[in-house]
Amino acid sequence: MILYLAKKLAGAVGVLLVLSALVFFAGRGLVPGNPAVVIAGPKASPETLAAIEHKLGLDQPIYRQYLDWLTGALHGDFGVSPISGQNNLHVIAQQAPISIELALMGLITAVLIGLPVGVIAANHSGKGTDWGIRIPLLVVFAFPGFVSGSAALYLAAHYLTNLYSASYIPFSDSSIGNLQTMLLPALSVGIPTAPLVAQMTRSSMIEVLAQPHIATARTNGIAEWRIRYVYALRAALPPVLTLIGFIFGFLVGGLFIVEEIFSLPGIGRGVLASISNRDFSQLTAQALVVAGAFILGNLLVDLALPLVDRRIIHR
């Protein structure tokens, strides 16, 4: 078990290091624009722009810029935004908890809806109940994120004014106020995501229920409910957990539409603002957090899978 954990942690660190390089080079090589022009203005003289670029280290080779940035990042220093003058780590500390909270609440909503629905659909595969469940979920999944978010905001503004707060309230200030702020955004994220969990659960359950050991369990007289909701469900969980880890990483950095609609100062909106301002310093730190969320989600799943299937450790 210790060796298994060590391999997963080492792999996560290696992937994060590679991603940091990709994010850094892509931010400076692919995104158009010059931070010096943003700072000094489009009418600044070439001498002024050159002085700003030298001060920011932009006149250095890009590999040297990355090594300098990586050295600082390894010591906990992600730099200061040349556009806003804010410490990048402080900005991340304000934005990331909001996106992570929204992603977790949305994911929990999706799992609470999708998992039991997928199990019920699998137990009635090919029947009217199966189609009656899947078709509405597919319709919900087909709607873009801005549609569900806008619909939730409309309901909040016209019918749920006592249950919704338009201004973000941290959990540390008020747990009830935080729930009023985050519940509707979480539902607008979780409900459209639930069909993914339901479909994966259904497919995995159907595959497990067709395995020979399930037929053997029925032959031995084990109760059907125990076969379906204990043995089969547990065996079907690994691919579902893998999907959940992927969804979590995607949600942390992919909620900019919902964050924009509900005016939540999360990392998704922060990334859009950094791109608009050509703030590559802050963008690199934000993108690295998003990449880290993908890795963290999958790492947690890798650590949880042996608890569901002990054979994974011995592979």
N, C-alpha and C positions, 0 to 999 in steps of 0.2 A: 504493500500500500504506500509506503514512504517513497519507494522508487517511482511508482506511478505518479504521485503528487509532484515529485521533483521534476520529472519529465514534462509534465503539463505546465508547471510554473516556468521552467526554462524555455519552453516553446513559446509561451505567452510573452516573455521578456524579449525574445528574439524577434517575434512578429512585430511587437510594438516599436522596436528599434528600426526595423525596415520601414514600417509605416511612417515613422517620424521623418526619415529621409525622403520618402516619396512625397509626403505632405509639404515639406520644406521646399523641395526643388520644384514641385508643381505650382506652389503658391507664387514663387518668384519667376518661374520660367514660362508658365502658361497663362496666368491671369494678367491681362494688359493693364498698363498704368504704372506711374512712377510715384511713390510716396513723397518724394521731394517736391513734385509739382503740386500735390495735394496740400503740402505744408506751406510752400512759398507762394502758390498761386500760378496760374498759367502764364502770367506776364513777367515772371521773375527772370532775371538775367541768367545766362549760362554759368557765370561765376558763382552766383548765389546757389543755384541748383547743385553745382559741383561741391560747394562747401557743405551743403546739407547731406549729400550722398556720402561724403567723406566722414562726416560726423556719425552717420548711421551705419557706416561700414559697407555701404552698398557699392563702393568702388572696388571692393575686394572680390577675388574669384568666388564663385558661388559655393564651391566646396569649403573654402575657408570660412565663409559666413556660416555654413552649416556646422562646422566643427566648433566654432565659437559659441553658436547657439546651443549645441548639444552639451558642451562643457558646462555652460550656465544652467541648463535644464537638469543635468545630473546633480547639481548642487542646489536644486530647488529655485533657481532664478530663471523665470521665463521672460525676463526683459520688461521694458516699459514701452507702452504704445507711443510712437512718435506723433501720432495724430491727436489723441486725447490726453496724453501725458499720464494716463493711469497705469498702475502696475498690472500687468497681464494676469498674474496669479490672483490678485484681488478681484479682478473682473470675472475670472473663471469661478472663483469661490462664491460669487453672487449669482451667476447664471446657472451653473451646473446643477445645484440642488433642486432648482425649480423644474428643469427638464427631467432630471432623474425621478423626482416625485411624480410628475405627470406621466412619465413612461411606466413607472411601477403601478400606479393606479389604473392606467389604461390597460396594462398587461393583466393585472388581477381581474379586471372586469371581463377581458377577453377570455381568460381561462375559466372563470366562474360560469360564463355562458357557453363557451365552445366545448369544454371537456364533457359535461354531461350530455349536451346535445349530440356530440359526436358518438358517444357511447350508445345513446338511444337509437340513433340512425343506423349504427352498425348492427345492433341487435334486431333491427327490422329491415335489414338490407334488401332492397329491391321491392319493398312493399309500399303501400300508400303513405304510411307514417314516415318512411325514409324520404320520399319525394316531398311530402308536405313540410318537412323540416328543412331540407336542403335548398329548395327553390327560393323561399324567402331570404335565407342567408346569402345566397348568391346574388340576389337583387340588392341587398344591403351592401355587399362587398363591391358591387359594380359602381356605387356612387363615389365620386372623388371626395377627398378629405375636406375640401372647402365647403362642399354641400352639407355634409353632416355637421360640420362646425358652425356654419351659418344658420342651419336649422335649429341647433341647440341654443345659439345666441338669440335667435328670434323668440324661442320659447321662454328663455330667461328674461328677456326684456319686456315681454307682454304678459306672461302668465306666472312666472316664478320669481318675481321681484323680491320676495321675502326670503328666498332660498339661495339667491345668487348675489355675489359681490363682484362688481366690475373691477375693483382695485385689488391687486395681489396683496394678500395678508400672509406673512410667514407663519409657519406652525408654531415657532417659538413665541410669537406675539399672542396668537389665539388659535387654538385647535379648531374651534367651531368656525371662526372666520376663514381659516385656511381651507376647511372643507367646503365652505360656501364658494370660495374662489375656484377650487380645483375639481369639484365633483362633475359639473357639466362638461368642462374640457376633457376630463378623463372618460366620461361616457361617450363623447363624440369621437374619441380615439379607440376606446375598447370595443364598442359595438361593431364598427366596420372591420375590426381585426379579428373578432370572434369566429367568423367563417373559416379563416385560415386554420385556427386551432381545431375547430369542429371537423373540417375535412381531413386533416392529418390524423386526428383521433379515430375517425371512422375508418379510414383506409388501413391504419395500423391494426385496429381491432378486428376487422374483417380478415386480414392476413393471419393474425394469431388464432382466431377461431377456426380457421381451416387447417391448423397444424395437427399432426397425429396425436400429440400428447393431450390435446383437448378432447379428442374422441376417446382416448384411453380413460381420461378422468370421468367422462360420462358413463363409460362402460363399468367403471368401478362404483357407480352409484352416488357420486358426489353431487350435491345439490346444484341445480342449474344456476341459481343466483350467485353461488360461490364461484362457480367456474367463470362466469361472465364478469363479475364485478370485483373479483380478487385475483384469480390466476391470469385470466386473459388481459384484464386491464393493466396489471402490473407488467406483464410481458410486452404490452403495447406502448408503454410509457417512454422508452428511450428515444424513438424518433420524435415524439411529441415534445419532450424536454429539449431536444436539440433545436427544434423550431422555435420554442419559447425563448431560448437564449439568443437566437438570431433576431427575433422580433424585438427583444429588449434593446439590443444594440442599435437596431434600425430606428426605433422610436426616439431614443435619446437625441439623436442628431437630425431626425426627420420630421420633427413636430413643428417646423417653422410656420406652416400654414395655420395650425391650431393656435400656436402662440401668438401669431399675428392677429387672428380673428378675436381672441380673448385678451389681447394686450398683456400677455405674460412675458416678463423680461427673462426668458430662458435662453439657452445657448443657441437654439435654432435661429431666433431673431438676431442674436449677437453675430452669428456667422454671416447672415445677410447684410448686416450693418457694416461689418468689417470688409466684406467684398466691395460694397458700395463706396466705402471710404478709402479703398486700396490700403487698408491697414494690415499689411502682411504679417507684422509681428504678432498682433493679437489673433489674426486668423490662424496662424500656425498653432498657437496654443489651444485655440478652440477646436480646431480640426483634430488635434492630437487627443483631446478629451473624448471626442466623438469616436475616434478609432479605438481608444482605450475602452469605451463602453461596449463596443463589439467584442473585444477580446475578453473583457470581464464577464460579459454574459455567457460566452461560450466556455470560458474557464470554469465558471460556477456550475454549468451543466456537466462538464467533464468530471468535476469533483462529485457531483450528485449521482451520476449514472451508476457508479459501483454500488451505491446503496440500493439501487433498483435491481441491478443485474450484476451479481458478484463475478460472473465469468469474464467481465470486461477487464478486470485486474490481471487475469492470467493470460490474456491474449498477447 
